[in-house]
Amino acid sequence: MREEIFAYAQEKYGARPEYLWKRDPDAAILRNGRNRKWFAVFMRVSRDRLGLAGDGTVDVMNVKADPERTALLAQAKGFRPGYHMNKKFWISLLLDGSVSRETALDFLDESYGLVDWKR
């Protein structure tokens, strides 16, 4: 699903994934082209770090969200508090099929809107 999200973000917002960390070459960000603010962060995270059962890792997409909804969202299936981000303003979506593509894209759009302010 990650590659589909990247294609969508490039087509809709002109945003291409940036790989910033040598230590974590799979981690990527998407940023707003006007103000350079991040609107999504993609990481592969150990399931146990997210409080999930089982071994191995899972891809997550961190997005900005309305702070009044993040605590509730973090309890829903396929969502977690923003991993490695401010948990008041960021939410993690599991990209393992527990959140639909459409839902993931809706949250990506919302996140872009939250960071898209004019200079």
LOGU-397665 format. One record per residue: y, x negated, z of N, C-alpha, C, CB in turn. Coordinates in nm, 3 decimals. Atoms other than C-alpha are relative to their C-alpha. Glycine has a CB too. Layout:
BEGIN
@n.y: Y	n.x: X	n.z: Z	ca.y: Y	ca.x: X	ca.z: Z	c.y: Y	c.x: X	c.z: Z	cb.y: Y	cb.x: X	cb.z: Z
...
//
This chain:
BEGIN
@n.y: -0.120	n.x: -0.083	n.z: 0.000	ca.y: 0.000	ca.x: 0.000	ca.z: 0.000	c.y: 0.126	c.x: -0.087	c.z: 0.000	cb.y: 0.000	cb.x: 0.095	cb.z: 0.122
@n.y: -0.114	n.x: 0.091	n.z: -0.010	ca.y: 0.229	ca.x: -0.295	ca.z: 0.067	c.y: 0.063	c.x: -0.028	c.z: -0.137	cb.y: -0.043	cb.x: -0.131	cb.z: 0.066
@n.y: -0.052	n.x: 0.030	n.z: 0.134	ca.y: 0.260	ca.x: -0.384	ca.z: -0.304	c.y: 0.066	c.x: 0.123	c.z: -0.064	cb.y: -0.114	cb.x: -0.050	cb.z: -0.090
@n.y: -0.062	n.x: -0.123	n.z: 0.050	ca.y: 0.335	ca.x: -0.021	ca.z: -0.390	c.y: 0.138	c.x: 0.020	c.z: 0.061	cb.y: -0.090	cb.x: 0.122	cb.z: 0.031
@n.y: -0.129	n.x: -0.012	n.z: -0.068	ca.y: 0.615	ca.x: -0.019	ca.z: -0.133	c.y: 0.099	c.x: -0.101	c.z: -0.058	cb.y: -0.016	cb.x: -0.020	cb.z: 0.153
@n.y: -0.087	n.x: 0.101	n.z: 0.060	ca.y: 0.755	ca.x: -0.343	ca.z: -0.275	c.y: 0.050	c.x: 0.046	c.z: -0.137	cb.y: -0.073	cb.x: -0.135	cb.z: -0.013
@n.y: -0.039	n.x: -0.048	n.z: 0.134	ca.y: 0.755	ca.x: -0.193	ca.z: -0.628	c.y: 0.102	c.x: 0.113	c.z: 0.010	cb.y: -0.123	cb.x: 0.047	cb.z: -0.079
@n.y: -0.093	n.x: -0.111	n.z: -0.022	ca.y: 0.928	ca.x: 0.122	ca.z: -0.503	c.y: 0.137	c.x: -0.051	c.z: 0.043	cb.y: -0.056	cb.x: 0.096	cb.z: 0.107
@n.y: -0.127	n.x: 0.054	n.z: -0.051	ca.y: 1.194	ca.x: -0.077	ca.z: -0.314	c.y: 0.076	c.x: -0.075	c.z: -0.110	cb.y: -0.025	cb.x: -0.094	cb.z: 0.119
@n.y: -0.066	n.x: 0.071	n.z: 0.109	ca.y: 1.264	ca.x: -0.292	ca.z: -0.618	c.y: 0.060	c.x: 0.097	c.z: -0.100	cb.y: -0.097	cb.x: -0.094	cb.z: -0.070
@n.y: -0.048	n.x: -0.098	n.z: 0.097	ca.y: 1.295	ca.x: 0.007	ca.z: -0.849	c.y: 0.118	c.x: 0.081	c.z: 0.055	cb.y: -0.113	cb.x: 0.094	cb.z: -0.040
@n.y: -0.102	n.x: -0.089	n.z: -0.056	ca.y: 1.504	ca.x: 0.222	ca.z: -0.614	c.y: 0.123	c.x: -0.074	c.z: 0.054	cb.y: -0.060	cb.x: 0.082	cb.z: 0.111
@n.y: -0.110	n.x: 0.069	n.z: -0.068	ca.y: 1.715	ca.x: -0.037	ca.z: -0.430	c.y: 0.029	c.x: -0.140	c.z: -0.055	cb.y: -0.031	cb.x: -0.011	cb.z: 0.145
@n.y: -0.017	n.x: 0.136	n.z: 0.050	ca.y: 1.680	ca.x: -0.359	ca.z: -0.629	c.y: -0.038	c.x: -0.104	c.z: 0.102	cb.y: 0.142	cb.x: -0.022	cb.z: -0.042
@n.y: 0.039	n.x: 0.090	n.z: -0.108	ca.y: 1.525	ca.x: -0.516	ca.z: -0.319	c.y: -0.136	c.x: -0.061	c.z: -0.030	cb.y: -0.002	cb.x: 0.075	cb.z: 0.137
@n.y: 0.126	n.x: 0.072	n.z: 0.019	ca.y: 1.257	ca.x: -0.779	ca.z: -0.362	c.y: -0.041	c.x: -0.063	c.z: 0.133	cb.y: 0.012	cb.x: -0.108	cb.z: -0.112
@n.y: 0.042	n.x: 0.061	n.z: -0.126	ca.y: 1.044	ca.x: -0.914	ca.z: -0.079	c.y: 0.044	c.x: -0.145	c.z: 0.009	cb.y: -0.151	cb.x: 0.010	cb.z: 0.016
@n.y: -0.035	n.x: 0.139	n.z: -0.029	ca.y: 1.168	ca.x: -1.235	ca.z: 0.078	c.y: -0.097	c.x: -0.049	c.z: 0.106	cb.y: 0.150	cb.x: -0.012	cb.z: 0.049
@n.y: 0.096	n.x: 0.060	n.z: -0.092	ca.y: 0.922	ca.x: -1.463	ca.z: 0.253	c.y: 0.072	c.x: -0.114	c.z: 0.072	cb.y: -0.130	cb.x: -0.053	cb.z: -0.075
@n.y: -0.090	n.x: 0.090	n.z: -0.072	ca.y: 1.121	ca.x: -1.643	ca.z: 0.522	c.y: -0.070	c.x: -0.100	c.z: 0.090	cb.y: 0.093	cb.x: 0.080	cb.z: 0.081
@n.y: 0.063	n.x: 0.080	n.z: -0.104	ca.y: 0.864	ca.x: -1.800	ca.z: 0.752	c.y: -0.120	c.x: -0.078	c.z: -0.054	cb.y: -0.043	cb.x: 0.088	cb.z: 0.114
@n.y: 0.111	n.x: 0.085	n.z: 0.041	ca.y: 0.643	ca.x: -2.095	ca.z: 0.659	c.y: -0.121	c.x: 0.022	c.z: 0.090	cb.y: 0.041	cb.x: -0.148	cb.z: 0.003
@n.y: 0.106	n.x: -0.021	n.z: -0.097	ca.y: 0.441	ca.x: -2.029	ca.z: 0.974	c.y: -0.079	c.x: 0.129	c.z: -0.026	cb.y: 0.057	cb.x: 0.003	cb.z: 0.139
@n.y: 0.063	n.x: -0.129	n.z: 0.028	ca.y: 0.363	ca.x: -1.676	ca.z: 0.854	c.y: 0.030	c.x: 0.038	c.z: -0.145	cb.y: 0.052	cb.x: 0.111	cb.z: 0.099
@n.y: -0.033	n.x: -0.018	n.z: 0.142	ca.y: 0.354	ca.x: -1.681	ca.z: 0.472	c.y: -0.022	c.x: 0.142	c.z: -0.053	cb.y: -0.081	cb.x: -0.094	cb.z: -0.081
@n.y: 0.020	n.x: -0.138	n.z: 0.044	ca.y: 0.238	ca.x: -1.317	ca.z: 0.447	c.y: 0.113	c.x: 0.093	c.z: 0.045	cb.y: -0.132	cb.x: 0.052	cb.z: 0.052
@n.y: -0.109	n.x: -0.083	n.z: -0.052	ca.y: 0.539	ca.x: -1.185	ca.z: 0.642	c.y: 0.114	c.x: 0.003	c.z: -0.101	cb.y: 0.050	cb.x: -0.053	cb.z: 0.138
@n.y: -0.109	n.x: -0.016	n.z: 0.097	ca.y: 0.819	ca.x: -1.048	ca.z: 0.425	c.y: 0.104	c.x: 0.097	c.z: 0.054	cb.y: -0.054	cb.x: 0.050	cb.z: -0.136
@n.y: -0.105	n.x: -0.096	n.z: -0.034	ca.y: 1.148	ca.x: -0.867	ca.z: 0.460	c.y: 0.055	c.x: 0.060	c.z: -0.128	cb.y: 0.114	cb.x: -0.068	cb.z: 0.081
@n.y: -0.081	n.x: -0.061	n.z: 0.106	ca.y: 1.344	ca.x: -0.630	ca.z: 0.240	c.y: 0.140	c.x: 0.014	c.z: 0.056	cb.y: -0.058	cb.x: 0.140	cb.z: -0.048
@n.y: -0.137	n.x: -0.014	n.z: -0.050	ca.y: 1.720	ca.x: -0.640	ca.z: 0.266	c.y: 0.089	c.x: 0.074	c.z: -0.098	cb.y: 0.059	cb.x: -0.137	cb.z: 0.030
@n.y: -0.102	n.x: -0.069	n.z: 0.077	ca.y: 2.011	ca.x: -0.435	ca.z: 0.148	c.y: 0.080	c.x: -0.104	c.z: -0.078	cb.y: 0.094	cb.x: 0.086	cb.z: 0.092
@n.y: -0.070	n.x: 0.097	n.z: 0.085	ca.y: 2.178	ca.x: -0.614	ca.z: -0.144	c.y: 0.149	c.x: -0.012	c.z: 0.028	cb.y: -0.020	cb.x: 0.036	cb.z: -0.141
@n.y: -0.145	n.x: 0.004	n.z: -0.024	ca.y: 2.534	ca.x: -0.526	ca.z: -0.040	c.y: 0.037	c.x: -0.071	c.z: 0.129	cb.y: 0.056	cb.x: 0.140	cb.z: 0.005
@n.y: -0.040	n.x: 0.055	n.z: -0.130	ca.y: 2.539	ca.x: -0.620	ca.z: 0.326	c.y: -0.102	c.x: -0.097	c.z: 0.059	cb.y: 0.025	cb.x: 0.112	cb.z: 0.097
@n.y: 0.103	n.x: 0.096	n.z: -0.039	ca.y: 2.222	ca.x: -0.834	ca.z: 0.353	c.y: -0.077	c.x: 0.038	c.z: 0.126	cb.y: 0.063	cb.x: -0.135	cb.z: 0.020
@n.y: 0.073	n.x: -0.047	n.z: -0.119	ca.y: 2.090	ca.x: -0.626	ca.z: 0.645	c.y: -0.146	c.x: 0.030	c.z: -0.037	cb.y: 0.067	cb.x: 0.127	cb.z: 0.060
@n.y: 0.142	n.x: -0.031	n.z: 0.019	ca.y: 1.713	ca.x: -0.601	ca.z: 0.679	c.y: -0.022	c.x: 0.149	c.z: 0.016	cb.y: -0.087	cb.x: -0.079	cb.z: 0.099
@n.y: 0.038	n.x: -0.139	n.z: -0.021	ca.y: 1.571	ca.x: -0.255	ca.z: 0.628	c.y: -0.151	c.x: 0.018	c.z: 0.010	cb.y: 0.054	cb.x: 0.087	cb.z: -0.113
@n.y: 0.144	n.x: -0.005	n.z: -0.022	ca.y: 1.201	ca.x: -0.339	ca.z: 0.638	c.y: -0.053	c.x: -0.141	c.z: 0.023	cb.y: -0.072	cb.x: 0.067	cb.z: -0.121
@n.y: 0.070	n.x: 0.125	n.z: -0.027	ca.y: 0.978	ca.x: -0.614	ca.z: 0.774	c.y: -0.149	c.x: 0.028	c.z: -0.010	cb.y: 0.039	cb.x: -0.059	cb.z: 0.142
@n.y: 0.143	n.x: -0.016	n.z: 0.021	ca.y: 0.616	ca.x: -0.653	ca.z: 0.670	c.y: -0.073	c.x: -0.116	c.z: 0.066	cb.y: -0.035	cb.x: 0.007	cb.z: -0.151
@n.y: 0.076	n.x: 0.102	n.z: -0.071	ca.y: 0.366	ca.x: -0.839	ca.z: 0.888	c.y: -0.147	c.x: 0.038	c.z: 0.005	cb.y: 0.055	cb.x: -0.021	cb.z: 0.142
@n.y: 0.141	n.x: -0.020	n.z: -0.030	ca.y: -0.006	ca.x: -0.880	ca.z: 0.936	c.y: -0.018	c.x: -0.037	c.z: 0.146	cb.y: -0.095	cb.x: -0.086	cb.z: -0.096
@n.y: 0.003	n.x: 0.016	n.z: -0.146	ca.y: -0.071	ca.x: -0.834	ca.z: 1.308	c.y: -0.141	c.x: 0.025	c.z: 0.052	cb.y: 0.100	cb.x: 0.098	cb.z: 0.068
@n.y: 0.129	n.x: -0.018	n.z: -0.067	ca.y: -0.378	ca.x: -0.870	ca.z: 1.525	c.y: -0.004	c.x: 0.140	c.z: 0.062	cb.y: -0.023	cb.x: -0.110	cb.z: 0.108
@n.y: 0.014	n.x: -0.137	n.z: -0.051	ca.y: -0.506	ca.x: -0.524	ca.z: 1.618	c.y: 0.019	c.x: 0.006	c.z: 0.151	cb.y: -0.138	cb.x: 0.056	cb.z: -0.037
@n.y: -0.014	n.x: -0.005	n.z: -0.147	ca.y: -0.522	ca.x: -0.612	ca.z: 1.987	c.y: 0.145	c.x: -0.013	c.z: 0.044	cb.y: -0.083	cb.x: -0.111	cb.z: 0.063
@n.y: -0.143	n.x: 0.010	n.z: -0.035	ca.y: -0.152	ca.x: -0.704	ca.z: 1.991	c.y: 0.073	c.x: 0.133	c.z: -0.012	cb.y: 0.069	cb.x: -0.103	cb.z: -0.089
@n.y: -0.059	n.x: -0.133	n.z: 0.016	ca.y: -0.076	ca.x: -0.350	ca.z: 1.883	c.y: -0.067	c.x: 0.104	c.z: 0.089	cb.y: -0.010	cb.x: 0.043	cb.z: -0.145
@n.y: 0.071	n.x: -0.094	n.z: -0.087	ca.y: -0.310	ca.x: -0.197	ca.z: 2.139	c.y: -0.102	c.x: 0.084	c.z: -0.075	cb.y: 0.097	cb.x: 0.091	cb.z: 0.068
@n.y: 0.097	n.x: -0.072	n.z: 0.081	ca.y: -0.556	ca.x: -0.092	ca.z: 1.868	c.y: -0.141	c.x: -0.052	c.z: 0.026	cb.y: 0.034	cb.x: -0.012	cb.z: -0.150
@n.y: 0.140	n.x: 0.039	n.z: -0.017	ca.y: -0.933	ca.x: -0.095	ca.z: 1.902	c.y: -0.047	c.x: -0.080	c.z: -0.121	cb.y: -0.089	cb.x: 0.124	cb.z: 0.022
@n.y: 0.061	n.x: 0.074	n.z: 0.110	ca.y: -1.141	ca.x: -0.329	ca.z: 1.694	c.y: 0.055	c.x: -0.140	c.z: -0.015	cb.y: 0.018	cb.x: 0.075	cb.z: -0.128
@n.y: -0.039	n.x: 0.137	n.z: 0.028	ca.y: -1.116	ca.x: -0.682	ca.z: 1.568	c.y: 0.080	c.x: -0.006	c.z: -0.129	cb.y: -0.124	cb.x: -0.091	cb.z: -0.008
@n.y: -0.069	n.x: 0.023	n.z: 0.125	ca.y: -0.911	ca.x: -0.827	ca.z: 1.288	c.y: 0.148	c.x: 0.032	c.z: 0.007	cb.y: -0.062	cb.x: 0.081	cb.z: -0.107
@n.y: -0.144	n.x: -0.022	n.z: 0.011	ca.y: -0.562	ca.x: -0.756	ca.z: 1.168	c.y: 0.029	c.x: 0.129	c.z: -0.076	cb.y: 0.067	cb.x: -0.119	cb.z: -0.070
@n.y: -0.046	n.x: -0.117	n.z: 0.074	ca.y: -0.361	ca.x: -0.471	ca.z: 1.022	c.y: 0.140	c.x: -0.032	c.z: -0.053	cb.y: 0.000	cb.x: 0.129	cb.z: 0.091
@n.y: -0.135	n.x: 0.014	n.z: 0.054	ca.y: -0.058	ca.x: -0.472	ca.z: 0.793	c.y: 0.088	c.x: 0.107	c.z: 0.060	cb.y: 0.000	cb.x: 0.010	cb.z: -0.155
@n.y: -0.098	n.x: -0.095	n.z: -0.051	ca.y: 0.250	ca.x: -0.309	ca.z: 0.942	c.y: 0.130	c.x: -0.014	c.z: -0.078	cb.y: 0.024	cb.x: -0.022	cb.z: 0.152
@n.y: -0.135	n.x: 0.000	n.z: 0.055	ca.y: 0.587	ca.x: -0.213	ca.z: 0.806	c.y: 0.093	c.x: 0.045	c.z: 0.112	cb.y: 0.013	cb.x: 0.095	cb.z: -0.127
@n.y: -0.102	n.x: -0.035	n.z: -0.098	ca.y: 0.873	ca.x: -0.220	ca.z: 1.055	c.y: 0.121	c.x: 0.054	c.z: -0.075	cb.y: 0.039	cb.x: -0.122	cb.z: 0.088
@n.y: -0.120	n.x: -0.060	n.z: 0.060	ca.y: 1.166	ca.x: 0.006	ca.z: 0.966	c.y: 0.093	c.x: 0.046	c.z: 0.111	cb.y: -0.038	cb.x: 0.118	cb.z: -0.093
@n.y: -0.097	n.x: -0.058	n.z: -0.094	ca.y: 1.484	ca.x: 0.116	ca.z: 1.137	c.y: -0.021	c.x: 0.151	c.z: 0.001	cb.y: 0.147	cb.x: -0.036	cb.z: -0.039
@n.y: 0.015	n.x: -0.145	n.z: -0.014	ca.y: 1.471	ca.x: 0.470	ca.z: 1.269	c.y: 0.103	c.x: 0.050	c.z: 0.100	cb.y: -0.145	cb.x: 0.038	cb.z: 0.045
@n.y: -0.092	n.x: -0.065	n.z: -0.094	ca.y: 1.687	ca.x: 0.713	ca.z: 1.459	c.y: -0.049	c.x: -0.028	c.z: 0.143	cb.y: 0.009	cb.x: 0.154	cb.z: -0.027
@n.y: 0.044	n.x: 0.034	n.z: -0.135	ca.y: 1.678	ca.x: 0.589	ca.z: 1.821	c.y: -0.045	c.x: 0.119	c.z: 0.083	cb.y: 0.110	cb.x: -0.070	cb.z: 0.072
@n.y: 0.043	n.x: -0.118	n.z: -0.075	ca.y: 1.634	ca.x: 0.945	ca.z: 1.945	c.y: -0.144	c.x: 0.039	c.z: -0.036	cb.y: 0.094	cb.x: 0.117	cb.z: -0.027
@n.y: 0.136	n.x: -0.035	n.z: 0.043	ca.y: 1.302	ca.x: 0.966	ca.z: 1.755	c.y: -0.101	c.x: -0.112	c.z: 0.022	cb.y: 0.001	cb.x: 0.036	cb.z: -0.146
@n.y: 0.095	n.x: 0.112	n.z: -0.002	ca.y: 1.150	ca.x: 0.618	ca.z: 1.799	c.y: -0.104	c.x: 0.012	c.z: 0.111	cb.y: 0.075	cb.x: -0.129	cb.z: 0.016
@n.y: 0.096	n.x: -0.011	n.z: -0.111	ca.y: 0.990	ca.x: 0.683	ca.z: 2.139	c.y: -0.108	c.x: 0.104	c.z: -0.032	cb.y: 0.072	cb.x: 0.038	cb.z: 0.131
@n.y: 0.098	n.x: -0.102	n.z: 0.037	ca.y: 0.824	ca.x: 1.001	ca.z: 2.012	c.y: -0.088	c.x: -0.046	c.z: -0.115	cb.y: 0.070	cb.x: 0.130	cb.z: -0.038
@n.y: 0.076	n.x: 0.049	n.z: 0.115	ca.y: 0.721	ca.x: 0.845	ca.z: 1.683	c.y: -0.104	c.x: -0.103	c.z: 0.041	cb.y: 0.092	cb.x: -0.059	cb.z: -0.104
@n.y: 0.090	n.x: 0.108	n.z: -0.042	ca.y: 0.562	ca.x: 0.549	ca.z: 1.860	c.y: -0.131	c.x: 0.053	c.z: 0.057	cb.y: 0.070	cb.x: -0.089	cb.z: 0.102
@n.y: 0.120	n.x: -0.060	n.z: -0.056	ca.y: 0.308	ca.x: 0.789	ca.z: 2.010	c.y: -0.084	c.x: 0.073	c.z: -0.105	cb.y: 0.038	cb.x: 0.097	cb.z: 0.110
@n.y: 0.070	n.x: -0.073	n.z: 0.106	ca.y: 0.207	ca.x: 0.948	ca.z: 1.679	c.y: -0.103	c.x: -0.090	c.z: -0.069	cb.y: 0.099	cb.x: 0.055	cb.z: -0.103
@n.y: 0.105	n.x: 0.074	n.z: 0.071	ca.y: -0.101	ca.x: 0.844	ca.z: 1.482	c.y: 0.063	c.x: -0.081	c.z: -0.114	cb.y: -0.110	cb.x: 0.096	cb.z: -0.054
@n.y: -0.049	n.x: 0.085	n.z: 0.107	ca.y: -0.024	ca.x: 0.550	ca.z: 1.256	c.y: 0.133	c.x: -0.068	c.z: 0.028	cb.y: 0.012	cb.x: 0.078	cb.z: -0.124
@n.y: -0.128	n.x: 0.058	n.z: -0.039	ca.y: 0.293	ca.x: 0.450	ca.z: 1.440	c.y: -0.016	c.x: -0.079	c.z: 0.128	cb.y: 0.107	cb.x: 0.109	cb.z: 0.016
@n.y: -0.006	n.x: 0.079	n.z: -0.122	ca.y: 0.369	ca.x: 0.192	ca.z: 1.708	c.y: 0.146	c.x: -0.037	c.z: 0.024	cb.y: -0.091	cb.x: -0.128	cb.z: -0.010
@n.y: -0.135	n.x: 0.052	n.z: -0.022	ca.y: 0.686	ca.x: 0.067	ca.z: 1.877	c.y: 0.023	c.x: -0.120	c.z: -0.092	cb.y: 0.021	cb.x: -0.040	cb.z: 0.150
@n.y: -0.032	n.x: 0.108	n.z: 0.094	ca.y: 0.863	ca.x: -0.184	ca.z: 1.651	c.y: -0.051	c.x: -0.135	c.z: 0.048	cb.y: 0.148	cb.x: -0.008	cb.z: -0.021
@n.y: 0.061	n.x: 0.127	n.z: -0.040	ca.y: 0.651	ca.x: -0.498	ca.z: 1.670	c.y: 0.097	c.x: -0.114	c.z: -0.028	cb.y: -0.133	cb.x: -0.023	cb.z: -0.075
@n.y: -0.093	n.x: 0.115	n.z: 0.007	ca.y: 0.870	ca.x: -0.804	ca.z: 1.737	c.y: 0.143	c.x: 0.041	c.z: -0.036	cb.y: -0.051	cb.x: -0.101	cb.z: -0.103
@n.y: -0.134	n.x: -0.050	n.z: 0.032	ca.y: 1.182	ca.x: -0.588	ca.z: 1.693	c.y: 0.050	c.x: 0.079	c.z: 0.121	cb.y: 0.000	cb.x: 0.088	cb.z: -0.130
@n.y: -0.057	n.x: -0.084	n.z: -0.104	ca.y: 1.417	ca.x: -0.387	ca.z: 1.914	c.y: -0.066	c.x: 0.137	c.z: -0.007	cb.y: 0.156	cb.x: 0.012	cb.z: -0.015
@n.y: 0.080	n.x: -0.121	n.z: 0.002	ca.y: 1.194	ca.x: -0.095	ca.z: 2.007	c.y: 0.083	c.x: 0.128	c.z: 0.009	cb.y: -0.097	cb.x: -0.003	cb.z: 0.112
@n.y: -0.087	n.x: -0.118	n.z: -0.001	ca.y: 1.489	ca.x: 0.139	ca.z: 2.048	c.y: 0.039	c.x: 0.040	c.z: -0.142	cb.y: 0.126	cb.x: -0.027	cb.z: 0.084
@n.y: -0.051	n.x: -0.025	n.z: 0.134	ca.y: 1.590	ca.x: 0.106	ca.z: 1.683	c.y: -0.103	c.x: -0.020	c.z: -0.112	cb.y: 0.116	cb.x: -0.087	cb.z: -0.025
@n.y: 0.100	n.x: 0.031	n.z: 0.102	ca.y: 1.271	ca.x: -0.003	ca.z: 1.501	c.y: -0.133	c.x: 0.064	c.z: 0.036	cb.y: -0.015	cb.x: -0.151	cb.z: -0.017
@n.y: 0.133	n.x: -0.058	n.z: -0.016	ca.y: 0.930	ca.x: 0.157	ca.z: 1.451	c.y: -0.094	c.x: -0.072	c.z: -0.096	cb.y: 0.001	cb.x: 0.156	cb.z: -0.026
@n.y: 0.101	n.x: 0.061	n.z: 0.087	ca.y: 0.610	ca.x: 0.005	ca.z: 1.310	c.y: -0.092	c.x: 0.109	c.z: -0.055	cb.y: -0.083	cb.x: -0.108	cb.z: 0.077
@n.y: 0.095	n.x: -0.090	n.z: 0.066	ca.y: 0.403	ca.x: 0.201	ca.z: 1.059	c.y: -0.122	c.x: -0.083	c.z: -0.038	cb.y: 0.064	cb.x: 0.070	cb.z: -0.125
@n.y: 0.123	n.x: 0.068	n.z: 0.039	ca.y: 0.041	ca.x: 0.098	ca.z: 1.015	c.y: -0.027	c.x: 0.028	c.z: -0.147	cb.y: -0.120	cb.x: 0.046	cb.z: 0.089
@n.y: 0.026	n.x: -0.015	n.z: 0.143	ca.y: -0.038	ca.x: 0.036	ca.z: 0.650	c.y: -0.151	c.x: -0.008	c.z: -0.026	cb.y: 0.075	cb.x: -0.108	cb.z: -0.082
@n.y: 0.146	n.x: 0.000	n.z: 0.011	ca.y: -0.410	ca.x: 0.098	ca.z: 0.696	c.y: -0.054	c.x: 0.134	c.z: -0.048	cb.y: -0.062	cb.x: -0.035	cb.z: 0.135
@n.y: 0.041	n.x: -0.132	n.z: 0.047	ca.y: -0.416	ca.x: 0.448	ca.z: 0.550	c.y: 0.023	c.x: 0.110	c.z: 0.102	cb.y: -0.145	cb.x: -0.003	cb.z: -0.037
@n.y: -0.023	n.x: -0.104	n.z: -0.101	ca.y: -0.334	ca.x: 0.626	ca.z: 0.876	c.y: 0.135	c.x: 0.069	c.z: -0.019	cb.y: -0.008	cb.x: -0.060	cb.z: 0.140
@n.y: -0.128	n.x: -0.061	n.z: 0.039	ca.y: 0.017	ca.x: 0.695	ca.z: 0.739	c.y: -0.003	c.x: 0.009	c.z: -0.152	cb.y: 0.126	cb.x: -0.083	cb.z: 0.052
@n.y: 0.005	n.x: -0.017	n.z: 0.145	ca.y: 0.043	ca.x: 0.835	ca.z: 0.388	c.y: 0.108	c.x: -0.084	c.z: -0.070	cb.y: 0.017	cb.x: 0.148	cb.z: -0.037
@n.y: -0.097	n.x: 0.073	n.z: 0.082	ca.y: 0.226	ca.x: 0.652	ca.z: 0.110	c.y: 0.134	c.x: 0.073	c.z: 0.002	cb.y: -0.052	cb.x: -0.016	cb.z: -0.145
@n.y: -0.123	n.x: -0.080	n.z: 0.003	ca.y: 0.479	ca.x: 0.936	ca.z: 0.094	c.y: 0.077	c.x: -0.012	c.z: 0.131	cb.y: -0.033	cb.x: 0.146	cb.z: -0.029
@n.y: -0.064	n.x: 0.014	n.z: -0.130	ca.y: 0.549	ca.x: 0.916	ca.z: 0.466	c.y: 0.061	c.x: -0.139	c.z: 0.014	cb.y: -0.100	cb.x: 0.025	cb.z: 0.114
@n.y: -0.053	n.x: 0.137	n.z: -0.007	ca.y: 0.589	ca.x: 0.538	ca.z: 0.447	c.y: 0.126	c.x: -0.014	c.z: -0.083	cb.y: -0.107	cb.x: -0.102	cb.z: -0.047
@n.y: -0.118	n.x: 0.009	n.z: 0.085	ca.y: 0.835	ca.x: 0.572	ca.z: 0.160	c.y: 0.117	c.x: 0.080	c.z: 0.057	cb.y: -0.032	cb.x: 0.049	cb.z: -0.142
@n.y: -0.106	n.x: -0.077	n.z: -0.066	ca.y: 1.030	ca.x: 0.843	ca.z: 0.345	c.y: 0.065	c.x: -0.083	c.z: 0.110	cb.y: -0.057	cb.x: 0.132	cb.z: 0.059
@n.y: -0.055	n.x: 0.083	n.z: -0.107	ca.y: 1.069	ca.x: 0.608	ca.z: 0.642	c.y: 0.074	c.x: -0.121	c.z: -0.057	cb.y: -0.111	cb.x: -0.047	cb.z: 0.093
@n.y: -0.071	n.x: 0.109	n.z: 0.065	ca.y: 1.167	ca.x: 0.323	ca.z: 0.409	c.y: 0.138	c.x: 0.047	c.z: -0.046	cb.y: -0.082	cb.x: -0.055	cb.z: -0.120
@n.y: -0.128	n.x: -0.056	n.z: 0.045	ca.y: 1.439	ca.x: 0.544	ca.z: 0.258	c.y: 0.094	c.x: 0.024	c.z: 0.117	cb.y: -0.023	cb.x: 0.131	cb.z: -0.076
@n.y: -0.083	n.x: -0.024	n.z: -0.118	ca.y: 1.562	ca.x: 0.646	ca.z: 0.602	c.y: 0.055	c.x: -0.132	c.z: 0.054	cb.y: -0.081	cb.x: 0.073	cb.z: 0.110
@n.y: -0.042	n.x: 0.130	n.z: -0.051	ca.y: 1.575	ca.x: 0.284	ca.z: 0.712	c.y: 0.109	c.x: -0.059	c.z: -0.088	cb.y: -0.120	cb.x: -0.097	cb.z: 0.007
@n.y: -0.103	n.x: 0.051	n.z: 0.091	ca.y: 1.770	ca.x: 0.184	ca.z: 0.402	c.y: 0.132	c.x: 0.072	c.z: 0.026	cb.y: -0.044	cb.x: 0.019	cb.z: -0.149
@n.y: -0.121	n.x: -0.077	n.z: -0.027	ca.y: 2.018	ca.x: 0.464	ca.z: 0.472	c.y: 0.068	c.x: -0.041	c.z: 0.130	cb.y: -0.033	cb.x: 0.146	cb.z: 0.006
@n.y: -0.058	n.x: 0.040	n.z: -0.128	ca.y: 2.066	ca.x: 0.346	ca.z: 0.830	c.y: 0.071	c.x: -0.135	c.z: -0.006	cb.y: -0.109	cb.x: -0.005	cb.z: 0.105
@n.y: -0.066	n.x: 0.130	n.z: 0.011	ca.y: 2.164	ca.x: -0.005	ca.z: 0.720	c.y: 0.101	c.x: -0.006	c.z: -0.115	cb.y: -0.104	cb.x: -0.109	cb.z: -0.018
@n.y: -0.086	n.x: 0.003	n.z: 0.120	ca.y: 2.357	ca.x: 0.089	ca.z: 0.404	c.y: 0.140	c.x: 0.047	c.z: 0.032	cb.y: -0.060	cb.x: 0.087	cb.z: -0.110
@n.y: -0.140	n.x: -0.030	n.z: -0.026	ca.y: 2.717	ca.x: 0.076	ca.z: 0.508	c.y: 0.085	c.x: -0.084	c.z: -0.093	cb.y: 0.038	cb.x: -0.026	cb.z: 0.149
@n.y: -0.093	n.x: 0.071	n.z: 0.090	ca.y: 3.008	ca.x: -0.026	ca.z: 0.292	c.y: 0.070	c.x: -0.111	c.z: 0.076	cb.y: 0.105	cb.x: 0.099	cb.z: -0.061
@n.y: -0.069	n.x: 0.114	n.z: -0.061	ca.y: 3.178	ca.x: -0.358	ca.z: 0.358	c.y: 0.141	c.x: 0.036	c.z: 0.039	cb.y: 0.002	cb.x: -0.119	cb.z: -0.094
//
